[in-house]
Amino acid sequence: MNKLTTYLKDSYKELVEKVTWPGWEQLQQSTMIVLGATLFITAIVALMDFVANGSLKFIYSLFKN
């Protein structure tokens, strides 16, 4: 149990004293970058899905009676 207590105390000390937390502006900027990248990747995946769906429908229509 002593090792666990020491680990928790050391972890708390590191988080409070040694970690550099981002400021509010840096946090907002990082959030906007992540949001923009997420929207961009979502748009690419949606476009790929649209193209694949159209292509498969066309291929299936060739073999339909």
N, C-alpha and C positions, 0 to 999 in steps of 0.2 A: 504494500500500500504506500510505502514511503517513496518508491520510484514514481508512482502515479502522481502523487502530490508534488514532487519535484518537477515532473514533466509539465504539469498544469501551471505551476508558478512560473517556470521558465518560458512557457509558451505565452502566457499573459504578459510577462515583462517584455518579450520580444515584440509582441503586437503593439504594445503601448509606447515603448521607447525606441525601437529600432526600425519599425516599418514606416515608410514615408507614404502617407495617404494622399491621394489626389485632392486638389482644391475643387471648389464648386465649378469654376469655369472649365477646368480640365476634364472634370467628370461629364459636364454637358457636351463638350466637344467630342469626347470619346463615345458617348451615347449616340450622338448624331452620326458619327462615322459608322458605328455598328448598325444603326437603323438604315442608313443609306446603302450599305453593303448588303444588308438583308433584303431590302426592296429590289436592288439590282439583281441579286441572285434569284429571287423569286420570279422576277420578270423573265429572266433567261430560261428558267425551268418551265414556266408557263408557255413560253414561245416554243420550246422544244416539244412539249406535250401537244400543243396545237398542231405543229408540223407533223409529228408522228401520227397523231389521230387522223389527220387529213390524208396522209400517205397510205395508212392502212385501209382506210375507207375506200380509197381509190383502187388499191390492189384487190381488195375483196370484191369490189364492183366488177372487176375484170373477169372473175371466175363465177359470178352469179349468172344464173340462167335467165 
